[in-house]
C-alpha cells in the first residue's frame, strides 16, 4: 500500500477503506508518512468530502492512535458533554453536578481555552488548590465514590488529531465538516463514555456561523457516534450573545454557582437545564420531560450544588470561594464602561467581546500564555436590552490598568445600537439525534 495511491484515490472522489485510512493516519502519526503527503490527503478530503461510514472509520482510527480510556472500572452509565466553544460558556460546571446528582456518572476530560473561547479546565483551576491532572486510578476512584470528576485531557488522547489539526491550521483545510467532526469525536470516543451530548454553538461568537452549518456538523458527529456504538445527540445553541453575564475564569465559576443555587441568569439557566435533561435522557433516566424535572429538582434541593462542592473538595479546591465568591482573589483594577448613547442594544459581536476579555488577561492567544483568573468582563446589558446614555454597559477587571483602553475599545466596537429592539433567536435552535433534526 502506498500513500501516493491513497491520495490519488481520494483526489478522484473515491471512498477510502478502513485499511487505507489506518495506513495513512497511523503512518503519519508515527512519522513514516511526511507532512506534505498528509497535507495533500487533507486537501483532497476537503475538496471531495467523505461518506458517513468513511468519516466514522477515520474518527475511530484517529481515536485508536493513542490511549483508549476504559471506563469499565466505573460502575453505572457514564455520560459526557462537549461544547464546540463559545464566550461565557460555563455550562459544564453547572450540568455535570446536576447530572451526577441525578445518578449518572460524569468521568469527563475537558480542555483549556484558546483564543476568544474559554476552557473548563482553566475555570476549575481558578478555584485555588484545584488539581486537574489526576492519575487514572484516582480519577476512577473519585467517580465511583462521588459520581463526578472533571480533569484535563490526557497528553496521549488521539495524538493523530493533534498532528492533523496542526497541518489543517496551516493548509487552509480547517473548515471541512468530516475533518471537524472527526477531530472532535476522536477525542470523545477515546475518552470512553457511554453517551455523549454535543453542544454545537452557532452565531458570530462560534466556529460555525450559521444554523445550517451547525446542523450539518451535528449530524456528522451524531452519525459517527452511531457507527461506533455510542449514544450521541446534539443541541444547537445560540452564540450570537455571550452566555450569562460573566466572562472570565473566576467570574464564570461564581456565575455557575449562582445557577446551581437557583438564582442565575435566565439564559444560562435555561440552556443548562436543556443540556442536563438531554444528558439524562441519553443515559436512560426517562422521557425528556421527566429528565428536565429531575434536573430542576436537583438544583432546588441543593443536591447539585453539594455535588459541585464535593468534586472541588476531592480535587483539592478551596470550596470557600464557592460559598462566597468574595473569597476569590480579586482583580487589582476595574473600569465601568458607560453607554454613550440611548437606544436598544440590537447586536453584539460575541467574538470581539471574547477577545476583549483576552486583552484583559482572561484568556490565551497561544497555548503557552498564562491566565489571570480574576480578569474578565461582567455584562450589565445584553442584546435586546434598552440602554440610556450614561448607564453601565459592563465592568472590566484586570491586574494591569494598561489593559483597559484596548479592551474597552474592542468591547465598544462589538456593540451595535438601534432605535427599536430586534427579534432574538431562541437559546436552543435545534436538536439533532439519530432520528433526525427537530427545529425550535
C-alpha positions as CSV (number, residue, x, y, z in Angstrom):
1,X,0.0,0.0,0.0
2,X,1.3,3.5,-0.9
3,X,0.3,6.9,0.4
4,X,0.5,8.1,-3.2
5,X,-2.3,5.8,-4.3
6,X,-4.5,6.8,-1.3
7,X,-4.1,10.5,-2.2
8,X,-4.9,9.8,-5.8
9,X,-8.0,7.7,-4.9
10,X,-9.5,10.5,-2.8
11,X,-8.5,13.2,-5.3
12,X,-10.6,11.4,-7.9
13,X,-13.6,11.1,-5.5
14,X,-13.1,7.6,-4.4
15,X,-14.1,6.1,-1.0
16,X,-11.2,5.1,1.2
17,X,-11.3,1.8,3.1
18,X,-10.6,1.4,6.8
19,X,-7.3,-0.2,5.9
20,X,-6.3,2.8,3.7
21,X,-7.3,5.3,6.4
22,X,-5.4,3.3,9.0
23,X,-2.3,3.2,6.8
24,X,-2.4,7.0,6.3
25,X,-3.3,8.1,9.8
26,X,-1.1,5.7,11.7
27,X,1.8,6.2,9.3
28,X,1.6,10.0,9.7
29,X,1.2,9.8,13.5
30,X,4.4,7.6,13.9
31,X,6.4,9.7,11.4
32,X,6.6,7.3,8.5
33,X,4.4,9.5,6.2
34,X,5.7,13.0,5.7
35,X,3.7,16.2,6.3
36,X,3.4,17.0,2.6
37,X,1.6,13.8,1.7
38,X,-0.8,14.1,4.6
39,X,-1.4,17.7,3.6
40,X,-2.3,16.5,0.1
41,X,-4.7,13.9,1.5
42,X,-6.4,16.5,3.8
43,X,-6.9,18.9,0.9
44,X,-8.3,16.0,-1.2
45,X,-10.8,15.3,1.6
46,X,-11.6,19.0,1.9
47,X,-12.4,19.1,-1.8
48,X,-14.1,15.7,-2.3
49,X,-15.7,15.1,1.1
50,X,-16.3,11.7,2.8
51,X,-19.2,9.4,3.2
52,X,-20.7,8.8,6.6
53,X,-19.0,5.5,7.0
54,X,-15.7,6.9,5.8
55,X,-15.9,9.7,8.4
56,X,-16.8,7.3,11.2
57,X,-13.9,5.0,10.3
58,X,-11.5,7.9,10.1
59,X,-12.6,9.0,13.5
60,X,-12.2,5.5,15.1
61,X,-8.7,5.2,13.6
62,X,-7.8,8.6,15.0
63,X,-9.2,7.6,18.4
64,X,-7.1,4.5,18.4
65,X,-3.9,6.4,17.6
66,X,-3.3,6.9,21.3
67,X,-4.8,5.8,24.6
68,X,-8.3,4.4,24.6
69,X,-9.7,5.1,28.1
70,X,-11.5,2.1,29.5
71,X,-14.2,3.3,32.0
72,X,-15.5,-0.2,32.8
73,X,-13.9,0.1,36.3
74,X,-16.5,2.8,37.0
75,X,-19.9,1.4,37.8
76,X,-23.1,2.6,36.0
77,X,-23.7,4.7,32.9
78,X,-21.1,7.3,32.1
79,X,-22.2,10.5,30.3
80,X,-20.1,13.2,28.6
81,X,-20.8,16.6,27.1
82,X,-18.8,18.5,24.5
83,X,-19.2,22.1,23.5
84,X,-17.8,23.5,20.3
85,X,-16.7,26.6,22.2
86,X,-18.1,30.0,23.0
87,X,-17.9,33.1,25.2
88,X,-19.3,32.8,28.7
89,X,-19.8,29.1,28.2
90,X,-19.5,27.7,31.7
91,X,-22.2,25.1,31.2
92,X,-20.0,22.1,32.2
93,X,-19.7,23.4,35.8
94,X,-23.5,23.5,36.0
95,X,-24.7,20.5,34.2
96,X,-22.0,18.0,35.3
97,X,-23.0,18.3,39.0
98,X,-26.7,18.3,38.1
99,X,-26.4,15.1,36.1
100,X,-24.2,13.5,38.8
101,X,-26.7,14.4,41.5
102,X,-29.3,12.5,39.4
103,X,-27.3,9.3,39.5
104,X,-25.4,9.4,36.2
105,X,-21.6,9.2,36.4
106,X,-19.5,12.0,35.0
107,X,-16.0,11.0,34.2
108,X,-15.1,13.9,32.0
109,X,-11.9,15.1,30.3
110,X,-12.0,18.8,29.4
111,X,-9.7,21.2,27.6
112,X,-8.2,24.6,28.1
113,X,-9.3,27.8,26.4
114,X,-7.6,29.3,23.3
115,X,-8.4,32.5,21.5
116,X,-11.8,34.0,22.3
117,X,-13.3,30.8,23.8
118,X,-12.8,29.8,27.4
119,X,-11.9,26.3,28.7
120,X,-13.4,24.3,31.6
121,X,-10.0,23.3,33.0
122,X,-8.9,26.9,33.3
123,X,-12.2,27.8,35.1
124,X,-11.7,24.9,37.5
125,X,-8.1,26.0,38.3
126,X,-9.4,29.4,39.2
127,X,-10.6,27.8,42.4
128,X,-7.4,27.9,44.5
129,X,-5.8,24.5,45.0
130,X,-7.8,22.5,42.4
131,X,-5.9,19.7,40.7
132,X,-7.0,18.9,37.2
133,X,-4.2,16.4,36.4
134,X,-5.3,13.2,38.3
135,X,-3.8,9.8,37.6
136,X,-6.2,7.3,36.2
137,X,-6.8,5.3,39.4
138,X,-7.6,8.4,41.5
139,X,-9.9,9.6,38.7
140,X,-11.8,6.3,38.7
141,X,-11.9,6.1,42.5
142,X,-13.3,9.6,42.7
143,X,-16.1,9.0,40.1
144,X,-17.0,5.7,41.8
145,X,-17.1,7.5,45.2
146,X,-18.9,10.7,44.5
147,X,-20.1,10.3,40.9
148,X,-18.1,13.0,39.3
149,X,-14.7,14.2,38.2
150,X,-13.6,16.7,35.6
151,X,-9.9,16.7,34.6
152,X,-7.6,17.8,31.9
153,X,-7.2,15.8,28.7
154,X,-4.5,13.1,28.6
155,X,-1.4,14.1,26.7
156,X,-1.8,10.9,24.6
157,X,-5.5,11.1,23.8
158,X,-6.0,10.9,20.0
159,X,-2.4,12.2,19.1
160,X,-3.3,11.8,15.4
161,X,-5.8,14.6,15.8
162,X,-3.2,16.9,17.3
163,X,-0.8,16.4,14.4
164,X,-3.5,16.5,11.8
165,X,-5.1,19.7,13.2
166,X,-1.7,21.4,13.2
167,X,-1.4,20.7,9.5
168,X,-5.0,21.7,8.8
169,X,-4.4,25.0,10.5
170,X,-1.6,26.0,8.0
171,X,-3.0,24.4,4.8
172,X,-6.5,26.1,4.7
173,X,-8.3,22.8,5.4
174,X,-9.9,23.7,8.8
175,X,-13.4,24.3,7.5
176,X,-14.3,20.8,6.4
177,X,-17.2,19.1,8.2
178,X,-15.8,15.5,8.1
179,X,-12.5,16.7,9.4
180,X,-14.0,18.9,12.1
181,X,-16.3,16.1,13.2
182,X,-13.6,13.5,13.3
183,X,-11.3,15.9,15.2
184,X,-13.9,16.4,17.9
185,X,-15.3,12.9,18.1
186,X,-12.0,11.1,18.0
187,X,-11.2,12.5,21.5
188,X,-14.7,11.8,22.7
189,X,-14.5,8.1,21.5
190,X,-11.1,7.8,23.2
191,X,-12.4,9.2,26.4
192,X,-14.7,6.2,26.8
193,X,-18.1,7.5,27.9
194,X,-21.3,5.5,27.0
195,X,-23.3,8.5,25.9
196,X,-22.2,11.9,24.6
197,X,-24.2,15.1,24.3
198,X,-22.9,17.7,21.9
199,X,-23.5,21.4,22.4
200,X,-22.9,22.9,19.0
201,X,-22.7,26.7,19.2
202,X,-23.9,28.8,16.3
203,X,-23.6,32.5,15.6
204,X,-21.0,35.2,15.4
205,X,-19.2,34.0,18.5
206,X,-19.0,30.4,17.4
207,X,-16.8,28.5,14.9
208,X,-20.0,27.6,12.9
209,X,-21.6,30.9,12.0
210,X,-25.0,29.7,10.6
211,X,-27.7,27.3,11.8
212,X,-27.4,25.2,8.7
213,X,-23.6,24.7,9.1
214,X,-24.1,23.8,12.7
215,X,-26.8,21.3,11.9
216,X,-24.6,19.7,9.3
217,X,-21.7,19.4,11.8
218,X,-24.1,18.0,14.4
219,X,-25.5,15.4,12.0
220,X,-21.9,14.3,11.1
221,X,-21.0,13.8,14.8
222,X,-24.2,12.0,15.7
223,X,-23.6,9.7,12.7
224,X,-20.0,9.0,13.9
225,X,-21.4,8.0,17.3
226,X,-24.0,5.7,15.8
227,X,-21.4,3.9,13.6
228,X,-19.1,3.5,16.7
229,X,-21.7,2.2,19.1
230,X,-22.2,5.3,21.2
231,X,-25.4,7.1,22.1
232,X,-25.0,10.7,20.8
233,X,-27.3,13.6,20.4
234,X,-26.7,17.3,19.8
235,X,-28.3,20.6,20.7
236,X,-27.7,23.7,18.5
237,X,-27.4,26.7,20.9
238,X,-27.1,30.4,20.3
239,X,-23.7,32.1,20.5
240,X,-24.7,35.5,18.9
241,X,-24.6,36.7,22.5
242,X,-22.3,35.6,25.4
243,X,-23.9,33.1,27.7
244,X,-24.8,34.6,31.0
245,X,-23.3,37.8,32.2
246,X,-19.8,36.9,33.4
247,X,-16.8,36.3,31.1
248,X,-13.5,35.3,32.7
249,X,-12.5,32.3,34.8
250,X,-13.3,33.0,38.5
251,X,-16.2,35.2,37.4
252,X,-17.7,32.3,35.4
253,X,-17.2,29.9,38.4
254,X,-19.1,32.4,40.6
255,X,-21.9,32.6,38.0
256,X,-22.1,28.8,37.7
257,X,-22.6,28.6,41.4
258,X,-25.5,31.2,41.1
259,X,-27.3,28.9,38.7
260,X,-26.8,25.9,41.0
261,X,-28.3,28.0,43.8
262,X,-31.3,28.7,41.7
263,X,-30.6,32.4,41.1
264,X,-28.5,32.5,37.9
265,X,-29.2,34.4,34.7
266,X,-32.2,33.2,32.8
267,X,-30.4,32.4,29.5
268,X,-27.6,30.4,31.1
269,X,-30.1,28.6,33.4
270,X,-32.3,27.6,30.5
271,X,-29.5,26.3,28.3
272,X,-28.1,24.3,31.3
273,X,-31.5,22.7,32.1
274,X,-31.9,21.7,28.4
275,X,-28.4,20.2,28.2
276,X,-28.8,18.4,31.5
277,X,-32.2,17.0,30.6
278,X,-30.8,15.7,27.3
279,X,-27.8,14.1,29.0
280,X,-30.1,12.3,31.5
281,X,-32.3,11.2,28.6
282,X,-29.4,9.7,26.7
283,X,-28.4,7.9,29.9
284,X,-31.8,6.3,30.1
285,X,-33.3,8.2,33.0
286,X,-36.7,8.7,31.4
287,X,-38.5,11.0,29.0
288,X,-37.1,14.4,28.2
289,X,-39.9,16.0,30.3
290,X,-39.1,13.7,33.3
291,X,-35.4,14.4,32.9
292,X,-36.0,18.2,32.8
293,X,-38.0,17.9,36.1
294,X,-35.3,15.7,37.6
295,X,-32.6,18.3,36.8
296,X,-34.7,21.2,38.2
297,X,-35.3,19.2,41.4
298,X,-31.5,18.6,41.8
299,X,-31.0,22.3,41.8
300,X,-34.0,23.2,44.0
301,X,-33.0,20.6,46.7
302,X,-29.4,21.8,46.8
303,X,-28.1,18.4,45.7
304,X,-26.4,19.7,42.5
305,X,-24.6,22.4,44.4
306,X,-23.4,20.0,47.0
307,X,-22.1,17.7,44.2
308,X,-20.1,20.6,42.8
309,X,-18.5,21.2,46.2
310,X,-17.7,17.5,46.6
311,X,-15.9,17.5,43.3
312,X,-13.8,20.5,44.0
313,X,-13.0,19.3,47.6
314,X,-12.0,15.9,46.3
315,X,-9.6,17.6,43.8
316,X,-8.0,19.9,46.4
317,X,-10.0,23.0,45.7
318,X,-10.8,25.7,48.3
319,X,-14.6,25.4,48.4
320,X,-14.9,28.6,50.5
321,X,-14.8,30.6,47.2
322,X,-17.9,28.7,46.0
323,X,-19.8,29.6,49.2
324,X,-18.7,33.2,48.9
325,X,-17.2,34.5,45.6
326,X,-15.7,37.4,47.6
327,X,-13.1,34.9,48.8
328,X,-11.7,34.6,45.2
329,X,-8.5,36.5,44.6
330,X,-9.8,39.8,43.3
331,X,-8.6,41.9,40.3
332,X,-6.5,44.9,41.3
333,X,-8.4,47.3,39.0
334,X,-11.8,47.7,37.5
335,X,-13.3,50.0,34.9
336,X,-17.0,50.7,34.2
337,X,-17.9,51.1,30.5
338,X,-20.7,53.7,30.2
339,X,-23.1,54.0,27.3
340,X,-22.5,57.0,25.1
341,X,-26.0,56.9,23.5
342,X,-29.5,55.8,24.3
343,X,-31.3,53.1,22.4
344,X,-31.6,49.3,22.2
345,X,-28.6,47.0,22.1
346,X,-29.5,45.2,18.9
347,X,-26.4,43.3,18.1
348,X,-23.3,42.1,20.0
349,X,-20.2,40.7,18.2
350,X,-19.6,37.9,20.6
351,X,-16.2,37.0,19.3
352,X,-15.0,40.6,19.8
353,X,-16.3,40.6,23.4
354,X,-14.4,37.3,24.0
355,X,-11.3,38.9,22.5
356,X,-11.7,41.9,24.8
357,X,-11.6,39.5,27.8
358,X,-8.4,38.0,26.4
359,X,-6.9,41.5,26.2
360,X,-7.7,41.9,29.9
361,X,-5.8,38.7,30.7
362,X,-8.7,36.2,31.0
363,X,-7.6,34.1,28.0
364,X,-4.7,32.9,25.9
365,X,-3.6,33.8,22.4
366,X,-1.0,31.0,22.4
367,X,-1.1,27.8,24.4
368,X,2.0,29.0,26.4
369,X,0.3,32.2,27.7
370,X,-0.6,32.4,31.4
371,X,-4.1,33.4,32.5
372,X,-5.2,35.9,35.1
373,X,-8.0,34.1,36.8
374,X,-9.6,37.3,38.2
375,X,-9.6,39.2,34.9
376,X,-12.7,39.4,32.7
377,X,-15.9,41.2,32.0
378,X,-19.3,41.5,33.7
379,X,-22.1,42.5,31.3
380,X,-24.7,44.8,32.6
381,X,-26.6,45.0,29.3
382,X,-27.1,42.3,26.7
383,X,-28.6,42.1,23.2
384,X,-32.3,43.2,23.3
385,X,-31.9,45.5,26.3
386,X,-32.9,49.1,26.4
387,X,-29.9,51.4,27.3
388,X,-29.9,55.0,28.4
389,X,-26.9,57.2,27.8
390,X,-24.6,57.1,30.9
391,X,-25.8,53.7,32.0
392,X,-23.2,51.0,32.7
393,X,-22.8,48.6,29.9
394,X,-20.1,46.4,31.5
395,X,-17.4,46.3,34.2
396,X,-13.9,45.3,33.1
397,X,-11.4,43.6,35.5
398,X,-7.7,43.3,35.2
399,X,-4.4,43.3,37.1
400,X,-2.9,45.9,34.9
401,X,-4.6,49.3,34.2
402,X,-2.8,49.5,30.9
403,X,-5.0,46.8,29.5
404,X,-8.2,48.8,29.9
405,X,-8.0,51.1,26.9
406,X,-7.5,48.4,24.3
407,X,-10.1,46.2,25.9
408,X,-12.7,48.9,26.2
409,X,-12.3,50.0,22.5
410,X,-12.7,46.4,21.4
411,X,-15.8,45.9,23.6
412,X,-17.4,49.1,22.3
413,X,-16.7,48.1,18.7
414,X,-18.6,44.8,19.5
415,X,-21.9,46.7,20.2
416,X,-24.5,47.9,17.8
417,X,-27.3,50.2,18.9
418,X,-30.6,50.9,17.2
419,X,-33.9,52.8,17.9
420,X,-36.0,49.6,18.4
421,X,-35.4,46.1,19.7
422,X,-34.9,43.2,17.2
423,X,-36.2,39.7,17.4
424,X,-33.7,37.4,19.1
425,X,-33.1,33.7,18.1
426,X,-34.2,31.0,20.5
427,X,-31.5,29.9,23.0
428,X,-31.7,26.3,21.7
429,X,-32.4,26.3,18.0
430,X,-32.5,22.6,17.1
431,X,-32.0,19.1,18.4
432,X,-30.2,16.5,16.3
433,X,-30.5,12.8,17.0
434,X,-30.2,9.5,15.1
435,X,-33.9,10.1,14.2
436,X,-33.4,13.4,12.5
437,X,-33.5,17.2,13.2
438,X,-36.0,18.9,15.4
439,X,-36.0,22.7,14.9
440,X,-37.3,25.1,17.6
